Amino acid sequence: MNELVTVKTSPMPRTERLRILLADDYSPILDLVQHVLVPRFEIVGLVADGESLVDTARRLRPDVIVADISMPLLSGLEAAHELAKDSCPAKFIFLSMNDEPLVIDKAFALGASGYVYKSRLMTDLELAIETAMRGKTFLSPTLCRGNT
């Protein structure tokens, strides 16, 4: 005899974590950023120069790229430009000590979703990632943009 069993279902929450690629030529910063993000996000790669960033992003297709502006071989801005030519869908967040409004403007002109001042990474980086994933842009409160 077959018994009818009723199973209640509810929408499953997203269990897949965002995949993040980190790029900085200063390894203590890479280690710190990784430490900050690992509880909530999957770190898919760590690179120390712009050329490696471009190659690794093309290969791994992360959801988010967190990169320094100043790196060897290609700067973070040059790497962002190269990836934009490929229509890379990753959200790009710059993590930098450069607070020049013209540099910040250039980062956003290249399609950045966020710009976090390194001294505020502990408070701002996760918020920048969340904001970018909602389709908005983030700028650390201590920074300002130029005339854009």
ABEGO torsion letter per residue (X at the ends): XBBBBBBBBBBBBBABBBBBBBBBABAAAAAAAAAAAAAABBBABBBABAAAAAAAAAAAGBABBBBBABBBGBBAAAAAAAAAAAGBABBBBBBBABABAAAAAAAAAAGBABBBBAAAAAAAAAAAAAAAAAGBBBBBAABBBBAX
